[in-house]
Amino acid sequence: MALPISNIPILTGVAAETFVKNAEAAERSRGSIDFTRQRAEWSGFDVRNTARIAKLKAEGKWPF
């Protein structure tokens, strides 16, 4: 049983302008992710979890 072919919707007017503006803004900021917060959260992970890491190393499960 075949599915009917439907038309592809085309943006016009304000919706099209907004879409293009958002796409251009996303393209300009591409690859500009700030990992400062994540780095701060993970700093000292090995110090805080020394006993757990030692146990995993002894079991041969470190690194995953």
Solvent accessible surface area in square Angstrom, and as a share of the most:
residue,aa,sasa,rsa
1,M,234,1.04
2,A,91,0.71
3,L,153,0.76
4,P,123,0.77
5,I,174,0.88
6,S,94,0.60
7,N,146,0.75
8,I,149,0.76
9,P,122,0.76
10,I,147,0.75
11,L,95,0.47
12,T,101,0.58
13,G,49,0.47
14,V,118,0.68
15,A,55,0.42
16,A,26,0.20
17,E,118,0.53
18,T,62,0.36
19,F,124,0.52
20,V,80,0.46
21,K,136,0.57
22,N,91,0.46
23,A,47,0.37
24,E,87,0.39
25,A,43,0.33
26,A,65,0.50
27,E,125,0.56
28,R,182,0.66
29,S,66,0.42
30,R,204,0.74
31,G,76,0.73
32,S,79,0.51
33,I,124,0.63
34,D,104,0.54
35,F,107,0.44
36,T,80,0.46
37,R,157,0.57
38,Q,66,0.29
39,R,165,0.60
40,A,68,0.53
41,E,95,0.42
42,W,158,0.55
43,S,69,0.45
44,G,31,0.30
45,F,51,0.21
46,D,87,0.45
47,V,115,0.66
48,R,149,0.54
49,N,39,0.20
50,T,84,0.49
51,A,85,0.66
52,R,134,0.49
53,I,17,0.09
54,A,56,0.44
55,K,128,0.54
56,L,27,0.14
57,K,120,0.51
58,A,91,0.71
59,E,84,0.38
60,G,67,0.64
61,K,118,0.50
62,W,70,0.25
63,P,111,0.70
64,F,190,0.79
